[in-house]
Amino acid sequence: MEKNGTVPAHAGRRVTLRDVARVAGVSHQTVSRAINGKGEIDPETQRRVLDVARELRYRPSRFGRGLVRPDVVTIGLVVSDVVNPFFPEFVAGVIEAAGDRDWQVVVASTENDLSRELALLRSLGRQVDALVGYLSHTDEELEPYVAGVPLVIVDRGVGSTTYALVQVDTEAGIRAGLGHLMERGHRRIGMIDCVSACDPVIRRQTFLDVARAHRLPVDEEWIVFGEQTMAGGGSAFETLRAAHPDVTAVLAFNDLVAIGAFQTARRLGVAVPAECALVGFDGLSIGELIDPPLTTIHLDKRRLGELAVHQVDQLLAGELPPPAMLSPRLVIRGTT
């Protein structure tokens, strides 16, 4: 509580009924009666309590008994695309870690529609004790829609002093992938990037930093943007190859993009890896099904879900934890 008697307002700390009672100068029983419309208190006291509750953005949880019965704590999980094979493993990690605590998980998807994100958070936030999400909006944009609900943001790529974070060490992954390609003798390396909230500049900047440090004959023109799909990867590879026919290796935004590039390379008669090596990112199991199997920067997606639930645990205990970091690892297969 601040010196003026108010409660710090951030989503990492759920405002409790006792907080409202402390600021209003009444008992928690009085707050309960006021909020539930009981008639045992005078109208002026009830008005004061309700004003304080609104100011602090207190929201009674329909899962409030979870304080003494943890089996009813519920997490709302928001992902951007349930069809993308990255997310089922992440969701499974969240569900497993929540299950270890006897918590429940409600899963929702924005279906890659940014305009649905805020409304979905508001709706889901009314039903759960905490939120976990792959989210694109800024803290300022999120705040009115999640006020009072503990929130964990996964892999947004920017910091936060308001919400708990789970981050991926994308820079380390890009450096590992480029280092591997250079060890294989590649110098004319291109990159297929995608517009994403998870790392809006990290991939591009790391690529350019490594290129400069090792004096590679590449620059920003060797970075081509595409959609986060196999079709997008294929189109981007074709564009990159047309602009730089001497490219001998490509680092892709994710495995789906890399597989799309692989398919287009085959169609164009470009041998992989003899003429052009490919490295993906994420470590999806489908990367093992192409021939040769895909070299990738692997992420433990179940562990990512576990870290998110651990952050929720800290938030529900009244703490705003430091960001949790997941480190990727290079998995070398046949495309390099």
C-alpha positions in Angstrom: 0.0 0.0 0.0 1.2 3.5 -0.8 1.7 6.1 1.9 -1.6 7.8 1.0 -3.5 4.7 1.8 -4.1 3.4 -1.7 -3.1 0.1 -3.1 -0.5 0.0 -6.0 -2.5 -0.4 -9.2 -0.8 -3.0 -11.4 -2.1 -6.3 -12.9 0.6 -8.3 -11.2 -1.2 -7.8 -7.8 -4.8 -8.6 -7.6 -6.7 -6.1 -5.4 -8.4 -8.0 -2.6 -11.5 -7.4 -0.6 -9.2 -6.7 2.4 -7.4 -4.0 0.4 -10.8 -2.3 -0.3 -11.6 -2.5 3.4 -8.3 -1.0 4.5 -8.6 2.0 2.2 -12.3 2.5 3.0 -11.6 2.2 6.7 -14.2 -0.5 7.3 -14.1 -4.2 8.0 -13.9 -6.8 5.2 -17.3 -8.0 6.3 -18.7 -4.5 5.6 -17.1 -4.5 2.2 -18.7 -7.9 1.4 -22.1 -6.6 2.5 -21.7 -3.4 0.5 -20.6 -5.1 -2.7 -23.3 -7.8 -2.5 -26.1 -5.3 -1.8 -26.9 -6.4 1.7 -29.0 -4.0 3.7 -27.2 -4.1 7.0 -25.1 -1.0 6.4 -26.0 2.6 6.0 -26.2 4.0 2.4 -23.3 6.5 3.0 -20.9 3.7 4.0 -22.0 1.6 1.1 -21.4 4.4 -1.3 -18.0 5.0 0.1 -17.0 1.4 -0.1 -18.3 1.1 -3.7 -16.4 4.3 -4.7 -13.2 2.8 -3.3 -13.8 -0.5 -5.0 -14.2 1.2 -8.3 -11.1 3.4 -7.8 -9.0 0.3 -6.9 -10.6 -1.7 -9.7 -11.5 -4.4 -7.4 -13.3 -7.3 -9.0 -14.9 -10.1 -7.0 -13.7 -13.4 -8.5 -16.3 -16.1 -9.0 -13.4 -18.5 -8.2 -12.6 -16.7 -4.9 -12.8 -19.9 -2.9 -9.6 -20.9 -4.6 -7.8 -19.1 -1.8 -8.7 -22.0 0.4 -9.5 -24.6 -2.3 -6.8 -24.3 -5.0 -8.7 -26.9 -7.2 -11.0 -24.1 -8.4 -8.3 -21.6 -9.5 -8.7 -21.1 -13.3 -6.3 -19.7 -15.8 -7.5 -18.1 -19.1 -5.1 -18.9 -21.9 -5.1 -16.9 -25.1 -3.1 -18.1 -28.2 -3.2 -16.6 -31.7 -3.8 -19.8 -33.7 -4.8 -23.2 -32.4 -4.0 -24.7 -35.9 -0.4 -23.7 -35.8 1.5 -26.8 -34.6 3.6 -24.6 -32.3 0.7 -23.9 -29.9 -0.6 -27.4 -29.0 2.6 -28.2 -27.2 2.6 -24.9 -25.4 -1.0 -25.4 -24.4 -0.2 -28.9 -23.2 2.6 -27.5 -21.0 0.2 -25.0 -19.5 -2.4 -27.6 -18.8 0.1 -30.0 -17.3 1.6 -27.5 -15.0 -1.8 -26.2 -14.0 -3.0 -29.7 -13.4 0.0 -30.3 -11.0 -1.6 -27.5 -8.9 -5.1 -28.8 -9.4 -6.0 -25.7 -11.4 -8.2 -25.4 -14.5 -7.4 -23.9 -17.9 -9.7 -22.2 -20.3 -8.2 -21.9 -23.8 -9.2 -19.2 -26.3 -7.8 -18.2 -29.7 -7.7 -14.8 -31.5 -7.4 -16.7 -34.8 -4.6 -14.3 -35.9 -7.1 -11.4 -35.8 -5.5 -8.6 -33.8 -8.8 -6.8 -33.5 -10.2 -9.7 -31.4 -7.5 -9.6 -28.8 -8.7 -7.0 -26.4 -12.4 -8.0 -26.5 -11.4 -11.6 -25.8 -9.2 -10.6 -22.9 -12.0 -8.6 -21.4 -14.6 -11.4 -21.8 -12.2 -14.1 -20.5 -10.9 -12.0 -17.7 -14.4 -11.9 -16.1 -14.3 -15.6 -15.8 -10.9 -16.5 -14.5 -8.4 -15.8 -11.8 -5.4 -15.1 -14.1 -4.6 -14.7 -17.7 -1.8 -16.0 -19.9 -1.4 -14.9 -23.4 0.5 -14.5 -26.6 -0.4 -10.8 -27.0 0.5 -8.0 -29.4 -0.8 -4.9 -27.6 1.2 -2.5 -25.4 0.8 -2.4 -21.7 -1.2 0.9 -22.0 -3.5 -0.7 -24.5 -4.0 -3.8 -22.4 -4.6 -2.1 -19.1 -8.3 -1.1 -19.5 -9.2 -4.6 -20.6 -7.3 -6.7 -17.9 -7.4 -4.3 -15.0 -7.4 -6.2 -11.7 -6.6 -9.6 -13.4 -3.1 -11.0 -13.0 -1.6 -11.3 -16.4 1.4 -13.2 -17.9 2.5 -12.1 -21.4 4.5 -14.7 -23.4 7.2 -13.9 -25.9 6.1 -10.4 -26.7 9.6 -9.2 -27.2 9.3 -6.0 -25.2 9.6 -5.4 -21.5 7.0 -4.6 -18.9 6.9 -3.1 -15.4 3.2 -3.9 -15.1 2.8 -7.5 -16.1 4.7 -10.8 -15.6 6.6 -12.0 -18.6 7.9 -15.2 -20.1 10.5 -14.4 -22.8 12.4 -16.5 -25.4 16.1 -15.7 -25.8 15.7 -15.1 -29.6 19.0 -13.4 -29.9 20.9 -16.4 -28.6 18.9 -18.6 -31.0 19.7 -16.5 -34.1 23.4 -16.3 -33.1 23.5 -20.1 -32.8 21.9 -20.6 -36.1 24.1 -18.2 -37.9 27.2 -19.5 -36.1 26.3 -23.0 -37.3 25.9 -21.9 -40.9 29.2 -20.0 -40.9 30.9 -23.1 -39.4 29.6 -25.0 -42.5 31.4 -22.4 -44.6 28.4 -20.2 -45.6 28.9 -16.5 -46.0 26.1 -15.5 -48.4 23.3 -16.0 -45.9 19.8 -14.7 -46.2 17.0 -14.5 -43.7 13.2 -14.8 -44.0 11.6 -12.7 -41.3 8.0 -12.2 -40.4 6.1 -9.3 -38.8 5.5 -10.5 -35.2 5.0 -9.1 -31.7 7.4 -11.7 -30.2 10.6 -10.0 -31.5 9.8 -6.9 -33.7 13.5 -6.0 -34.2 15.6 -8.7 -32.4 16.0 -11.1 -35.4 16.8 -8.4 -37.9 19.2 -6.6 -35.6 21.0 -9.7 -34.5 21.4 -10.9 -38.1 22.9 -7.5 -39.1 25.2 -7.4 -36.0 26.5 -10.9 -36.7 27.0 -10.1 -40.4 29.0 -7.0 -39.5 31.0 -8.7 -36.9 32.1 -11.5 -39.3 32.2 -9.2 -42.3 29.7 -11.2 -44.3 28.9 -9.8 -47.7 25.2 -9.3 -46.8 23.1 -6.5 -45.5 19.4 -5.5 -45.0 18.6 -6.4 -48.6 19.3 -10.1 -47.7 16.3 -10.0 -45.2 13.0 -10.8 -46.9 9.6 -10.6 -45.1 6.8 -13.1 -45.5 3.7 -14.5 -43.9 4.1 -16.9 -41.0 2.9 -19.9 -43.1 4.4 -22.4 -45.4 3.1 -20.5 -48.4 4.6 -17.3 -47.0 8.0 -19.0 -46.6 7.8 -20.4 -50.1 7.0 -17.0 -51.6 9.7 -15.3 -49.5 12.3 -17.8 -50.6 11.5 -17.3 -54.2 11.9 -13.5 -53.7 15.2 -13.9 -51.9 16.6 -16.3 -54.5 15.5 -14.0 -57.4 17.3 -11.0 -55.7 20.3 -13.0 -54.6 20.8 -16.1 -56.7 24.2 -16.6 -55.0 22.6 -17.2 -51.6 23.9 -20.4 -50.1 21.9 -20.6 -46.8 18.7 -19.2 -45.3 17.7 -18.7 -41.7 13.9 -18.8 -41.4 11.5 -17.1 -39.0 10.0 -20.5 -37.9 9.8 -24.1 -39.0 6.6 -23.6 -41.0 8.3 -20.8 -43.0 11.4 -23.0 -43.4 9.4 -25.9 -44.7 7.7 -23.6 -47.2 11.1 -22.5 -48.4 12.2 -26.1 -48.6 9.2 -27.0 -50.8 9.9 -24.0 -53.1 13.6 -24.8 -53.3 12.6 -28.3 -54.5 10.2 -26.8 -57.1 12.9 -24.4 -58.4 15.4 -27.2 -58.6 17.6 -25.9 -55.8 19.2 -28.8 -53.9 19.0 -28.7 -50.1 21.6 -28.5 -48.6 24.0 -28.8 -51.4 23.1 -25.6 -53.1 21.2 -23.8 -50.2 21.1 -24.8 -46.6 18.0 -24.1 -44.4 17.6 -23.5 -40.7 14.2 -23.2 -39.0 13.2 -21.9 -35.6 10.8 -23.5 -33.0 11.6 -27.2 -33.3 8.3 -28.5 -34.5 8.0 -32.3 -34.9 6.9 -31.9 -38.6 10.4 -30.7 -39.4 11.6 -34.3 -38.9 9.1 -35.5 -41.6 10.7 -33.8 -44.6 13.7 -35.4 -46.4 16.3 -34.4 -45.4 14.9 -33.4 -42.0 15.1 -29.8 -40.9 17.9 -28.2 -38.9 16.2 -26.0 -36.4 16.6 -23.8 -33.3 14.5 -25.8 -30.9 12.3 -24.4 -28.2 10.9 -26.5 -25.4 7.3 -25.4 -25.8 6.0 -27.4 -22.9 8.6 -25.8 -20.7 7.4 -22.4 -22.0 3.9 -23.3 -20.7 5.3 -24.4 -17.4 7.2 -21.1 -16.9 4.0 -19.2 -17.7 2.1 -21.1 -14.9 4.9 -20.5 -12.5 4.6 -16.8 -13.2 0.9 -17.1 -12.5 1.7 -18.8 -9.2 3.8 -15.8 -8.2 1.2 -13.3 -9.2 -1.5 -15.0 -7.2 0.8 -14.9 -4.2 0.9 -11.1 -4.5 4.3 -10.8 -6.2 5.3 -9.4 -9.6 8.1 -11.8 -10.6 11.1 -10.9 -12.8 10.8 -12.2 -16.4 11.3 -15.9 -16.9 13.6 -16.7 -19.8 13.6 -19.8 -22.1 16.8 -20.6 -23.9 16.7 -22.3 -27.3 19.1 -24.9 -28.5 20.4 -25.8 -32.0 19.3 -29.2 -33.4 21.4 -30.1 -36.4 19.8 -32.3 -39.0 19.9 -32.8 -42.8 19.1 -29.4 -44.3 22.5 -28.0 -43.3 
